[in-house]
Amino acid sequence: MKILFLTDNFPPESNAPATRTYEHCKKWVDMGEDVTVITCFPNFPQGKVFEGYKNKLYQKEVIDGIKVIRVWSYISANKGFAKRVLDFMSYMLMAFFTGLFVKTDKIVATSPQFFTAIAGRWLSFWKNKPWVMEVRDIWPESIVAVGASKRNKAIQFFEWLELRMYKSANQIIVVTDSFKREILKKSMVSPRKISVIKNGANLDLFKPIGKLEELIEKLGLEDKFIIGYIGTHGMAHGLDFVLKSASKISDPSIHFLFVGSGAAKKELLELNEELGLQNTTFIDAVPKVEIAKYISILDVGLVNLRDSETFRSVIPSKMFELTAMVKPLLLGVEGESKEMLLKYKLGYSFYPEDEDQFLNAIEKIKSFDSSMWNFDQFLADYNRENLAIKMHAILKEK
């Protein structure tokens, strides 16, 4: 089977969408499929093209057997509604025109922004091939949730387009049960059309290892209880709340480590300096292969989002990587994420942006015997290789 996959994020970018797509496509190549990915030149999340690449019209390469076609797009940082829409639309048009010349049996287009899905729909029509819409975020609802745009005529138009995409797709794959319920509530599609393939962990890349003492020494974090946030520092993640809460902690052994980049990073560094915090360390984004080293030195993994009804339906992918390395979670996300944490006993939760609950959860998790956490069943259920096989079976359906 020839699979054409449309995504605007792909390695060497290391965010969750890039990682999920790469690991699924690599598994399908290993299973004997012919996989072509059309993507942008790597630039996420800072909106700057990675070293070794240039934002030009067209470039081909092969990554672990995956045929990768990179196309020009209007590049902007992950911030600001109008520029992001220009970014998305430019990729949509380039992916569509390029995809016309790629032989395929099935087209997969992944969100969160559904302009990628529009390109998939157009290609499906012109090539007379079935297409699959993978929904990793309910967009544009999430744009309103993080405050990037107010509800207006443009948002209403995008919501109309969203429903059109759900209706036209041959199959829909979502990453949470909540997303499936949301789509069924707002559209007329059949439940049989929607499959749930959740995120998971690459158990070859992320596995329990001892703390890397040389890294702890390099960062000057000896004898610290390290609470780590590793991932995009974006508008949705509420890390300003974490910094303000950190200023209330008097225990000198508790230290917060932030690893990553994003639209909110500059403001966070300014806030950190304004608060005069001595219990925080900021590190720029590191390559995917380096992330496990930083997770290894953590005592607790922080997973946090802003307080929004929209985020009750998401399951942040960093939950899987942290638990794969047997790190208990400090979770500030309600809904399905919290249900998962409680079901598998993965750590402690607090209500998003509730300072008292956050500080109380830190106190509890610091005094809890780490040997009591049990991650085995969770990892068995969310092995990414098995999830890729499950998605492959869906793609094989007529």
Buried (B, 14 or more C-beta within 10 A) or exposed (E): BBBBBBBBBBBBBBBBBBBBBBBBBBBBBEEEBBBBBBBBBBBBBBBEBEEEBEBEEEBEEEBEEBBBBBBBBBBBBBBBBEBBBBBBBBBBBBBBEBBEEBEBBBBBBBBBBBBBBBBBBBBBEEBEBBBBBBBBBBBBBBBBBBEBBEEEEBBEEBBEBBBBBBEBBBBBBBBBBBBBBBBBEBBEBEEEBBBBBBBBBBBEBBEEEEEBEEBBEEBEBEEBBBBBBBBBBBBBBBBBBBBBBBBEBEEEEBBBBBBBBBBBBEEBBEBBEEBEBEBBBBBEBBEBEEBBBBBBBBBBBBBBBBBBEBBBBBBBBBBBBBBBBBBBBBBBBBBBBBBBBEEBEBBBBBBBBBBEBBBEBBBEBBEBEEEEBEBEEBBEBBBBBBBBBBBBEEBEEE
